[in-house]
């Protein structure tokens, strides 16, 4: 269903109802651009750390506008074995509803606009009929201003007027006296004749202020004065003859109208608050930018530090799942050759996968996948949900007996929760939103600085003696160079010691220099906690302090995605009673890409039994809140390992 400013108020209850009924919600956004400075290749460097990637996106992507937002809710009907879908395509535009409301500035990237235009995007609909929005802080400020204005007016004569000082005659500048004298003559004529209203000519804001002050001092009763707008957005003053009862009635109408305008200005932010309050699983495809823009635009400014951003994101969306990361991971990695959304959707309609059966209620727009509407946010959200269902249900085929339906709350999906795909990063596949990120060893990586004129070919020539290398550009004067062997690093360092045109550092030295500059800019309180504050919307939790955590190294986490499902056909499957005679794979809290670990005789929990239990959404919300707390790794060797989650071939 297409949603604009004209039908938003009517559709909003349907959206909130769909969110409450949903098993999960898929989202997608369209933006006016991606990067305001670096090229996309520099913005997504292959050796970015999660902190560096977040910092770059926050700096170079947040000045663009998210101007189309797609939501599709999915609810499984067990009787019909069908998914009930409700898709909504929202056009978003920050129209100021008053002179005191935020007047948002945003930028556009020509390549992004040209691409969307080629896809038939309706820009006129965005700018003419886009739904406004306010963050929680902006809404609070406007409501305070409104109440302050009302109290000032109520304490200084008729509510219609907005005097700035006492009730005495105001001082009119000499160059405006003729103008005010003309207004007074028109008002005198209105009071003497039978006309009930007088519309003055459009004038400046300063002149309107002088009119209000003058009329308030000379005609304290019998008149109602109000500023209106013409169709051309020109502001003028209307003066009406009224008795006291009629004046109060009009003032009440005006107050109700202003309150309604303020509520309308909150606009699309109400949808995000409804999704957040529901605590439902939110699914997206390559969704890091979607999450960042959603929080920045509808909730509040993004924090500077990545850990603080994670806390904010988990307070807004307690459970996230990225289908691009899911498709890039075993057991899907060996079957799916292309993880772009359109290609992924095509491949998931073929064996061994199965497309879900969907149904759309009457009165709502239903999408037909046979006629692609790619890059319409509502359609992209719809097929993102279909991709998630197909992959989730495929995991059920590894159970004994096989299961054709996997719930969005299934423990089979927990390894994918709250991990967002990192585009083009060589050795860190995801950003862990509810815990520490991977820290792979990069002993074979060099940080090279050089003259601005250098090109990739110059770097290949410089390192030609070291065989195959990989270059990842940082900016015009620096890049990472990955050597094929760690032993070559010291040789490269020695040979460059006396170089004048370039400089080489090890990756460890590069990190150390960055950490020094970071520590000098951070502010810490006496107890070592970082001060953060975040005004969250209704349903968001308020953040007070965030503890920094130490990320484990990649070796500690047994990072080996490719080996996880290599021999899954030879691993015994779960019995319906939950027992397993050969293999037990564990999902540890900080273990994201582990190898299969044999562990005979251990009792296990069957996901089939888990899914048979009642699904308590409040329990899921509390679980999400617990999972987002960053805990320091303990060195106590006697600490017991976490219990096994399920006895099927490990997904990570």
Buried (B, 14 or more C-beta within 10 A) or exposed (E): BBBBBEEBEEBBEBBBEBBEBBBBBBBBBBBBBBBBEBEEEBBBBBBBBBBBBBBBBBBBBBBBBBBBBBBBBBBBEEEEEBBBBBBBBBBBBBBEBEEEBBEBEBEBBEEBBEEBEEEEBBBEBBEBBBBBBBBBBBBEBBBEBBEEBBEEBEEBBBBBBBBEEEEEEBEBEEEBEEBBEEBBEBBEEBEEEEEEEBEBEBBEEEBBBBBBBBBBBEBEEEBBBEBEEEEEEEBBBEBBBBEEEEBBEBBEEBEEEBEEBBEBBBBBBBBBBBBBBBBBBBBBBBBBBBBBBBBBBBBBBBBBBBBBBBBBBBBBBBBBBBBBBBBBBBBBBEBBEEBEBEEBBBBBBEEEBBBBEBEBEEEBEBBEBEEBBEBBBBBBBBBBBBBBBBBBBBBBBBBBEEBEBBBBBBBBBBBBBBBBBBBBBBBBBBBBBBBBBBBBBBEBBBBBBBEEEBEEEBBEEBBEEBEEBBBBBBEEBBBBBBBEEEEBBEEBBEBBEEEEEBEBBBBBEBBEEBEEEEEEEEEEEEEEEBEBEBBBBEBBBEBEEBEBBEBBEBEEBBBBBEBBBBEBEEBEBBBEEBEBEEBBBBBBEBBBBBBBEEBEEEEBBBBBEBBEEEEEEEEBBEBBBEBBEBEEEEEEEEEEEEEBBBBBBBBB
